[in-house]
Amino acid sequence: MTKNANQIVVIGAGIVGVSTAIWLRRAGRDVILVDKGAVGMGTSYGNGGILAACGVAPVTAPGLGAKGPKLLLDPNFPLFLRWSYLPKLLPWLMKYLSHANEPDTRRISKGLAGIVADSVEQHKSLVNGTSAEGWITDSDYCFAYKDQTAFAGDALTFELRQQAGFVPEIIKGGAVHDYEPALGPDIGLLAVMKDHGYIRNPAGYVQALAQVLVAEGGEIRQAEVIDIDLTDGKISAVITDQGRIDCAGAVLATGVWSKPLAKKLGLNVPLESERGYHVVFKDPSIHLNATYMIASGKFVATPMDAGLRCAGIVEFGGLTAGPSKAPLAFLHKHVKLNFPTLKYSGVEEWHGHRPAPTDSLPLIGEIAGSGVFAGFGHHHIGLTGGPKTGRLIADLITQKGTNIDLSAYDPGRFA
Ligand SMILES: Cc1cc2nc3c(=O)[nH]c(=O)nc-3n(C[C@H](O)[C@H](O)[C@H](O)COP(=O)(O)OP(=O)(O)OC[C@H]3O[C@@H](n4cnc5c(N)ncnc54)[C@H](O)[C@@H]3O)c2cc1C
């Protein structure tokens, strides 16, 4: 097969990959989107669905290094570790915790803002006029606290949000339950962020976007990419378990599974799975008026088509172990505490893998002049920032130029 100078292979059909593929197609490229599994069934399947435009604070808050061990042992804190995984985790964990200081938190926050702050507009621009319109619901995004003291504990986070342009409206006391009757009596303060949104079925949305890609002339193949063929340092093909695909460029949108392919291109990315969980409560007796982050349990609650989805938890335990019981029990307990009248007909329980580089910033950009572009490592904000990432990568590949400084996302920092 001769090399098609216009052909780009996008590897990975999660929210980042489908968004990138669509923007590349719209820029006139021949696009093949390749996934080893079904479209939208990686981490993009099970997230909380929130377009968290104000999601600019990394998990590595100042002081986490000192508090971490205590939090791991605290049954009321949503941080879990499969202890047998600790030796493997340790080098990554040390680097990760080295960012838990104020200067790094502020720097990371600026980087995250560049990807997430205009999320709702980016999603709407991706779907505008297509069959994938209609999956996005405009909504407030509310941070729910016990009281003013608990809210004050997150002062730095709200300062960072304010710097990114998001100032909450505060609702207190009885007004909280006028705003959201389903919340339990333990919630006494809501910090309401206007102009946010959510996706009512994240996997369905990614699959609908894949159909948009095909309708616009792109192609989708199911195959596992096992190697990248370079000639004089430039990509000439991706090698899959189904054969070779000649191409002029490729995008690694392979989420938490990106490490081996990145390594072939000379990157040693400290990438871990931040395991997370969701429970969907089917036929719920309550319907929320907005989306919520319940601060005490650090989970989000989103009214989805399939029911009320509660999602969150950070667990370290690698990519291969099955779900653990304790995080799911924690989630169930905290949902009951915060939505005490909730009744339902059944549940879906799921665990997935947030792609977590140690510095909490995604990798976006060309890898060592190879014609292969990174688009992975989106931690907690991949659904939010996927379409923007896709547009930026398409602009880089087509040399259109971007209007933001991309140095914070440079994959070369892990060369
Ligand atoms: C519990 C939980 C709640 C979350 N809530 C939110 C939220 O509310 N809002 C938000 O913005 N984010 C949220 N996230 C984070 C978000 O889900 C992720 O950041 C995002 O889904 C990552 O998307 P992706 O496209 O990079 O990866 P994925 O969706 O994982 O897609 C990667 C794809 O690459 C494919 N692949 C991998 N390797 C290969 C290979 N070698 N060959 C071919 N294919 C390959 C995989 O099969 C997969 O389909 C949450 C995550 C979790 C776990």
The ligand as a Tripos MOL2 file, in Angstrom:
@<TRIPOS>MOLECULE
LIG
   53    58     1     0     0
SMALL
NO_CHARGES

@<TRIPOS>ATOM
      1 C1        -15.6060    7.4920   38.0920 C.3       1 LIG1
      2 C2        -15.1710    8.5200   37.0910 C.ar      1 LIG1
      3 C3        -15.8910    9.7110   36.9910 C.ar      1 LIG1
      4 C4        -15.4950   10.6870   36.0820 C.ar      1 LIG1
      5 N1        -16.2610   11.8100   35.9340 N.ar      1 LIG1
      6 C5        -15.9200   12.7460   35.0180 C.ar      1 LIG1
      7 C6        -16.7670   13.8680   34.7910 C.ar      1 LIG1
      8 O1        -17.8440   14.0020   35.3870 O.2       1 LIG1
      9 N2        -16.3710   14.8070   33.8910 N.ar      1 LIG1
     10 C7        -15.1830   14.6780   33.1920 C.ar      1 LIG1
     11 O2        -14.8410   15.5660   32.4150 O.2       1 LIG1
     12 N3        -14.3980   13.5700   33.3420 N.ar      1 LIG1
     13 C8        -14.7350   12.6180   34.2310 C.ar      1 LIG1
     14 N4        -13.9520   11.5000   34.3810 N.ar      1 LIG1
     15 C9        -12.7150   11.3820   33.5950 C.3       1 LIG1
     16 C10       -13.0010   10.9800   32.1420 C.3       1 LIG1
     17 O3        -13.9040    9.9160   32.0990 O.3       1 LIG1
     18 C11       -11.6980   10.5840   31.4410 C.3       1 LIG1
     19 O4        -10.7210   11.5920   31.6180 O.3       1 LIG1
     20 C12       -11.9450   10.4040   29.9310 C.3       1 LIG1
     21 O5        -12.9720    9.4680   29.7110 O.3       1 LIG1
     22 C13       -10.6920    9.9630   29.2110 C.3       1 LIG1
     23 O6        -11.0550    9.8410   27.8460 O.3       1 LIG1
     24 P1        -10.0460    9.2600   26.7860 P.3       1 LIG1
     25 O7        -10.6800    9.4080   25.4470 O.co2     1 LIG1
     26 O8         -8.6990    9.8670   27.0040 O.co2     1 LIG1
     27 O9         -9.8720    7.7170   27.2010 O.3       1 LIG1
     28 P2        -10.8330    6.4590   27.0320 P.3       1 LIG1
     29 O10       -12.2630    6.8240   27.0720 O.co2     1 LIG1
     30 O11       -10.3700    5.4460   28.0020 O.co2     1 LIG1
     31 O12       -10.5300    5.9780   25.5600 O.3       1 LIG1
     32 C14        -9.2950    5.3850   25.2170 C.3       1 LIG1
     33 C15        -9.5760    4.3270   24.1640 C.3       1 LIG1
     34 O13        -8.3440    3.8600   23.6450 O.3       1 LIG1
     35 C16        -8.4890    2.4990   23.3110 C.3       1 LIG1
     36 N5         -7.1430    1.9270   23.2310 N.ar      1 LIG1
     37 C17        -6.2030    1.9040   24.2090 C.ar      1 LIG1
     38 N6         -5.0720    1.3320   23.7560 N.ar      1 LIG1
     39 C18        -5.2950    0.9840   22.4600 C.ar      1 LIG1
     40 C19        -4.5050    0.3670   21.4500 C.ar      1 LIG1
     41 N7         -3.2410   -0.0120   21.6800 N.pl3     1 LIG1
     42 N8         -5.0690    0.1420   20.2330 N.ar      1 LIG1
     43 C20        -6.3520    0.5340   19.9830 C.ar      1 LIG1
     44 N9         -7.1430    1.1170   20.9100 N.ar      1 LIG1
     45 C21        -6.6140    1.3540   22.1260 C.ar      1 LIG1
     46 C22        -9.3290    1.9530   24.4670 C.3       1 LIG1
     47 O14        -9.9800    0.7430   24.0770 O.3       1 LIG1
     48 C23       -10.2940    3.1010   24.7190 C.3       1 LIG1
     49 O15       -11.5350    2.9410   24.0360 O.3       1 LIG1
     50 C24       -14.3330   10.4910   35.2720 C.ar      1 LIG1
     51 C25       -13.6310    9.2850   35.3510 C.ar      1 LIG1
     52 C26       -14.0410    8.3050   36.2410 C.ar      1 LIG1
     53 C27       -13.2990    7.0150   36.3020 C.3       1 LIG1
@<TRIPOS>BOND
     1     1     2 1
     2     2     3 ar
     3     2    52 ar
     4     3     4 ar
     5     4     5 ar
     6     4    50 ar
     7     5     6 ar
     8     6     7 ar
     9     6    13 1
    10     7     8 2
    11     7     9 ar
    12     9    10 ar
    13    10    11 2
    14    10    12 ar
    15    12    13 ar
    16    13    14 ar
    17    14    15 1
    18    14    50 ar
    19    15    16 1
    20    16    17 1
    21    16    18 1
    22    18    19 1
    23    18    20 1
    24    20    21 1
    25    20    22 1
    26    22    23 1
    27    23    24 1
    28    24    25 2
    29    24    26 1
    30    24    27 1
    31    27    28 1
    32    28    29 2
    33    28    30 1
    34    28    31 1
    35    31    32 1
    36    32    33 1
    37    33    34 1
    38    33    48 1
    39    34    35 1
    40    35    36 1
    41    35    46 1
    42    36    37 ar
    43    36    45 ar
    44    37    38 ar
    45    38    39 ar
    46    39    40 ar
    47    39    45 ar
    48    40    41 1
    49    40    42 ar
    50    42    43 ar
    51    43    44 ar
    52    44    45 ar
    53    46    47 1
    54    46    48 1
    55    48    49 1
    56    50    51 ar
    57    51    52 ar
    58    52    53 1
@<TRIPOS>SUBSTRUCTURE
     1 LIG1         1 GROUP 0 **** ****
